[in-house]
Amino acid sequence: MSVETINGLYKPIRPVMPKSTQGTGAVEPQQKKGEGFGDMLSQAIKEVDAVQKDADNKIAGLITGNGVETHEAMIALEKADITFQLMNQIRGKIVRAYEEILRTQM
């Protein structure tokens, strides 16, 4: 395989450095409209809620005998537990970061 063939397979790499505004050295934020930290956090909470509701439905299906196997219910329950623990850890880190910001502003 020649080098020309390999070069034709890949797109060029874009620069990593963000563009500065009007030569002042200030960096423009590269954020899509409507997609802030709060939106990302609320989406993550909705996903955790959906995983927990799925686990609830699997457990209810197991109890009522609606064709849900025991291992399916246990896997869904563990998945819900892990996602909740992860979200709780993220919440704790956000609270600690906020407290640190409050301490540095005084």
N, C-alpha and C positions, 0 to 999 in steps of 0.2 A: 504494500500500500504506500503510495507516495504522499509527500507532505501536502501537496496541493489538494489531494482528496480529503485528508484530515481537516485542513483549514476550511474547506467548503461545508463541512458538517456542522460547524459550531458558529453561533452568532458572536459578534464582537462583544467584549466585556465593556459595560458602561463604567464611567469613573465613579469612584466611591465618594469622593469629596462633594458635598453639596455646593450649589452655586451661591455666591455671595450677592448681596443686594447693593447695587450701584457703587461698587468698589469700596464700600465702607468697612468691609470685613464682617459685617453682621450676617448671620446665617438665617436663611428663610426656613421656617418650619415646614417639613414635608409631611403634612397631615391631610388626609382626605376630609372634605367637608362632612360634618355630621358624625365623624368617627373619632370621638375623643376617648379619654380614659374612662369616663363614666359610662359611655355606651358599651365599651368593651367589657367593663365589669358587670353591667346589667345583663349582657348577653351570656357571660359565663355563669351568672347566677341562674338564668333561665335554663341553661344546659344542665346544671346540677339538679335543678328541680325536675327536669324531664327524666333524668336518670333515676331519681328517687321515685317518681311516679311509675316508671316502668317496673322497678323492683316491687312496688306495692301491688301492681297488677299481676305480676308473676306469682307473688305469694298468695294473693287472693285466688288466682287460677289453680294453684297447687292445692289450696284448702278445699275449694269447691269441686275439684276433679275435672277441670276443663282442659285436660290434655297437657298440662305443664308438668314437666319432669322435675324431680327434686334438685338435680344438679343445675338445671336452668335457673330455678329460683335462687339457689345459693350463689351462683355466679352473678346474677343481677343484684343480689343483696350486697355482695362484696364490692362490686363495681360502684354501687351507690355509696357505700361506706368510704371507699378510697377517694371518690370525687368530693365527698363532703369534707373529709380530713384535709385534702389538698386546698379546698376553698377556705377552710378555717385557718390553715397556715398562711395563705395569701392575705387573708383579712388581718391576721396578726402582724404581718410584715408591713402592711399599709398603715396600720395604726401606729406602729413603732416609727415608721418614716415620718408620719404626720407629727408625732410628738417631738421628734428630732428637729423638724422644721420650726416648730413653735419655740423650742429651746434656743435655736440659733438666731431667731429674730429679736430676742430681748436684749 
